[in-house]
Amino acid sequence: MDSLKVLVVEDEPKVSAFIKSGLEENNFIVDVAYDGTMGERLALSNTYNIVILDIIIPFLSGLELCKKIKAVKPSVPILLLTALGTTDDKVIGFESGADDYLVKPFEFMELLARVKALTRRTFSAPEAVHKLKVADLELDLNKKVALRGGKTITLTAKEYSLLEYFIRNKGRVVSRVDISEKVWDIHFDTGTNVVDVYVNILRKKIDKDFPQKLIHTKVGMGYIFTDEYQ
């Protein structure tokens, strides 16, 4: 199997060297950029399996760079790595197109787990099934597009994966652990509220403007995706 190629955009030399060394020990090929402009040039002119991106970097912020990369290469996973760790910061990061978010300081093994999860296909849909539908929400598995009431819903790759998981588990209560394992492929407690943040973002996109809500919270248990609640 060919080594996966990673772009790390990080302006702190010690941090970038630490990440580069750790990933290379795990058979990744790593390029490093020390500012947003250099990161944009490398990201758009080369092929990478994942981009690890700090938010506060010179010349072009990580959030702006994330948007630029996703506009041209929407399928490339982006992991934001930053000291900005509030829920609002995460929401802004996800809405900029990021697929995951890891707060500094971090353990390298968690970073590695996130990278492996983002570079692995989470779902293997049966070839015969091209569309999934619940109420007036439709997921086109070929085009990777979501529509509700005929209106296209713009989703990041990770939001799409979460929605697909919900639809495939329609009517079943799924816990945060279930979601972490199946959507993020994380099998341990990261101590973050990333699942709740993503569910809230998804709610705003697919439920907020529609009278029939599809994502429901089961207190103390998790979430249920169904069109049977009023």
N, C-alpha and C positions, 0 to 999 in steps of 0.2 A: 504493500500500500504506500502511495506517495505521501510524503510529509505535508502537513497542512501549513499554509503560509499565513502569517499574522503580521498586521501593521500595528505598532504601538506608537501612539502620539502622546508624548509625555515630556514636559520641559524640565523636570527634575532629573539630572543625570543619574543619581543614585537609584532612584525609583525605576527609571527605564532600564538601567543595567540589571537590576534585581529581577525584573519581569523577563527581560530578554534571556538572561542566564537560566532562569527556572524553566521557561518554555522550551529552550533549546535542549535542555537535559531531558525533556519529555518528547523529543523528536519533532518539534515544530521549527519551521524556518521563520525567522523574525527580522523584520525591518523596523527601524526606529526613526521617528520624526520628532524634532524638538520644538516645533511651532505649528500653528494652524495652516499657514501657507504651504510649508513643506509637506505637511500631512495631506493637504488637498491634492497637491501635485502627485504624490506617491499613490494615494488611494484611487485617483481617477485614471492613472496611466498604467497601473499594474493590477494583477488579479490576486485578491486576498480572500481567504476563507472566513476571516473575521477581522474586525478593527477594534482595538482597545483604545479608548479615547478619554483623555483627561478633559475636564470642562474649562478650567482656567489655564489657558495657554496663550502665548503671544500672537499678535497680528490678526488671528481669526479665532473666535471662541470655539470651544468644543461643540456647543449647541449648534452654532451656525455651520460648522464643518459637518456635523451629523446630518443636518438638513441637506447640505450640498451632496454628500455621498449618497444618501437615500434617494435623492431626486434622479440621480444618474444610474445608481446600482441598488435598487430597492431590496434585492434579495441578499445582500451582504449583511451578516449580523454585526451589530455594533454594541459593544459593552462599554458603558460609561463608568469611568473609574475616577472618583473625586472625593474631596473632603466635604462637599456640600451634601449633607445627609438628611435634611428634613423631608417630610412627606411632600411639601410643596415643591422642593427641589426635584424630587423623583418624578412628580407629575409633569413638570416642565421638561425634564429629560425624556420621558416616554413620549410626550406629545411632540418632541422634536424628531422622533423616529427611532429612538434607541430601543434595542431589544432586551437589554438588561442593565442593571445599575448596581455597582459595588462601591461601598463607602470605605474610604481610607480612615484609619489603618486597616489592613486586611491580612488574612492568613493566605499564604500562597496556594495552599491546597484548595481553598474555597475558590480562588481565582481560576485555578486549573479546572475545577469541577464545572464552573460556569462556562469556561471556554469550550470544554468538551461537549457540554450540553448544547451550546449554541451552534456548534459545528456538526451536530448529529441530527439527522432527520428524526423528529419526534413522532411523526405519524407516517404510516404506510397505508394509504387509503386503497381499498379494493378497486381494481381498474374499472369494474362494471359500474361503480357508483360515481357519478359526475357532479351531482348536486345533493345538498342536504337542505331540508326545509322544515321550519317550525313556524306555525301561524303564517304571518306575512313576511317572515325573515327567510332569506334564501342564501345559501353559501355555494358558490361555484368553485368546485375543487380543481378544475382545470385552469381557470383564469385567476384563482386565488382572490376572488372578489365577493364582498358581502353586499346584499341589497335588502332593504326593508321598505315595504310598500312601494316597490319599484324604484326607490331612491338608493343610489350607491353610497355605502358607508365606507369612508376612508379609514383603513386600519394599518397599523404597523405589523410586521411579520409576527411578533410575539402576541399582539392583540388578536390577530387572525387565528393563531394556534390555540389561544385560550378559548375563543369563540367556538372553534371546531370541536375542542374537547367538551365544552358544555353541550353542544348540539348532539354529539355522539352519546352523551350520557343524559339525554333528556329524561326528566322525571325521576332522576336518582340524586339523592343528596350526596354531594362530594365535599370532602373536607379540604382544608388548606393544605394538609399533608398530601392528599391525593393529587391536588393541582400542582403542588411543587414537584412531585415525583414525575407526573405524566407530562407536564408542559415545560418545566424547567429541568427535569431530570436531576433534581437535587434530592439526595436521600438522607439529609441531615438538617437539623434546625439551624438556619443561618441567623436567627435572631432579628430578622427584618420583616417588615410588613409589605413586602413586594407584591404578594398575592392580592391583598386587600386594595392596594393602590391600583393595580391593573384592573381588578373587577370594577372599581369605581369609575375608572376611565372608560371601560367598555360599556358600563351602564349609561354614561352620559352620551355615548355615541349611538347605541342601539335602542335605548329605552326612553331617554329623556323627552324626545319629541313625539312619542307615541302613547296613546291612552292605555294600551295593553302592555303591561310589563312582563318581561320574560326571565330576568335574573332576580331571584328572591333569596333573601338571607334566612337561614335556619339558625337561630341563636344557639350558640354553643356547639353547633355541629358543622356548619359550613354554608354551602350554597346549593340551590336547586334551580335548574333551568327548565321552565315549563310554561305552557300557554294555558294551563288549567286554572291558574289563580286569577282572581279579579282584582 
